[in-house]
């Protein structure tokens, strides 16, 4: 069953964080079977399992190990990931009868979930172009018709973690993916996206934030933009001062309106 834009607006209005947003969404749609890809320390899983009584089965997918080909700040040592794994289990032990822990990358473990078995999946794993490509393509068949696929770090800038790391390309790739499969996709607050899987539905991109003005990447690779990123990384104090000045100008303009 398709969700109305008005219903999404109500969910947004009730939410003060991404956690709130998905609790309200899951409860509104009485989600029973879901998967989380990228569990990390288990905070999101614990929140959903605690505050969403309709959930009957919750797949927790994460390799919980260092990945040599993943150049992102969250890629920690094996020893630290072992601690995170224990922490995630401890935080969700109260719902042990509902959770199914699949320890591995998406490619390694996703086929342990039957096609069409999920009402909802939430992707918060590898946000590089390679990672989001694999996650969306491999997870999408696991969603039933009328279900939803959502995710975190739908960042307007690909340089979410500065130029020392691989770009974050959840946006715009998730939009391109929605177009390829003929799905409706929504941009939501807190850098979230929601994709609706409906047979016979035409592609559309609905921005509830008013912040995603272009799908083009060209501007973000312009030499002047890259130089500005390098300067702000080399001189963080200058970046803070520039941000303060920008905020002052913005506030001054608001006062004069």
Buried (B, 14 or more C-beta within 10 A) or exposed (E): EEBEEEBBEEBBEEBEEBBBBBBBBBBBBEBBBBBBBBBBBBBBBBBBBBBBEBBEBBBBBBBBBEEEEBBBEBBBEEEEBEEBBEBBBEBBEEBEEBBEBBBBBBEEBBEEBEEEBBBBBBBBBBBBBEBBBBBBEBBBBBBBEBBBBBBBBBBBEBBBBEEEBBBBBBBBBBBBBBBEBBBBBBBBBBBBBBBBBBEEBEBEBEEBBEEBEEEEEEEBEEEEBEEEBEEBEEEEEEBEEBEEEEEEEEEEEEEEE
